[in-house]
Amino acid sequence: MANTDHTPRKEERDPRLPLARRNYVWLLAGFGIVLLGFVLMAGGGSDSPDEFNYAMFSWRRITLAPILVIGGFVVEIYAIMKRY
């Protein structure tokens, strides 16, 4: 038998805040992804100025980290635009 009780769902949105709780969770997730991308980009310098370190051109720094940063910004935009 179907539930015919039409009680309204508990509002998860605080009238004092511009976004719902889920939006803030998505914002934190996007911030974490951006932060992870910047951490993966860090490093790769040489200990001595006389030698060149090719580690700064690794796949992690050149490809993976920028994809994570851009992906994190996309998550941030989604978190702001999504209505709950």
C-alpha positions in Angstrom: 0.0 0.0 0.0 1.4 3.4 -0.9 2.1 6.0 1.7 -0.5 8.8 1.2 0.9 10.9 4.0 1.8 14.3 2.4 3.8 15.7 5.3 6.4 18.1 4.0 10.0 17.0 4.2 12.1 18.7 6.8 13.8 21.7 5.3 17.5 21.4 5.2 17.9 25.0 4.1 18.6 27.6 6.7 16.8 30.9 5.8 19.8 32.9 7.0 22.2 31.1 4.6 22.2 31.7 0.9 22.8 28.0 0.0 21.6 24.7 1.3 23.8 22.3 3.4 24.5 20.1 0.4 25.9 23.1 -1.5 28.4 23.7 1.2 29.4 20.1 1.3 30.0 20.3 -2.5 32.0 23.5 -2.0 34.2 21.8 0.5 34.7 18.9 -1.8 35.7 21.2 -4.7 38.1 23.1 -2.5 39.7 19.8 -1.5 40.1 18.8 -5.1 41.7 22.1 -6.0 44.0 21.9 -3.0 45.0 18.4 -4.0 45.8 19.6 -7.5 48.1 22.4 -6.2 49.8 20.0 -3.8 50.5 17.6 -6.7 51.9 20.5 -8.7 54.4 21.5 -6.0 58.0 20.6 -5.9 60.3 19.5 -8.6 63.0 22.1 -7.9 66.7 21.3 -8.0 68.9 21.3 -5.0 71.8 22.9 -6.9 71.4 25.8 -9.4 74.1 24.1 -11.5 72.0 21.0 -12.4 68.7 20.8 -14.1 66.0 18.5 -12.6 63.7 16.9 -15.2 61.3 15.8 -12.4 59.4 19.1 -12.8 58.1 17.8 -16.2 56.6 14.6 -14.8 53.1 13.4 -15.9 51.8 14.2 -12.4 52.8 17.9 -12.5 52.1 18.6 -16.2 48.8 16.6 -16.7 47.2 15.2 -13.6 47.5 18.3 -11.3 46.0 20.8 -13.8 43.1 18.4 -14.6 42.4 18.2 -10.9 42.5 21.9 -10.4 40.1 22.6 -13.3 37.9 19.7 -12.2 37.8 21.3 -8.7 36.7 24.6 -10.1 34.0 22.9 -12.1 32.8 21.2 -8.9 32.8 24.7 -7.2 30.6 26.1 -10.0 28.2 23.2 -9.7 28.0 23.7 -6.0 27.1 27.3 -6.3 24.6 26.9 -9.2 22.7 23.7 -8.0 19.4 24.3 -6.3 18.3 21.9 -3.6 
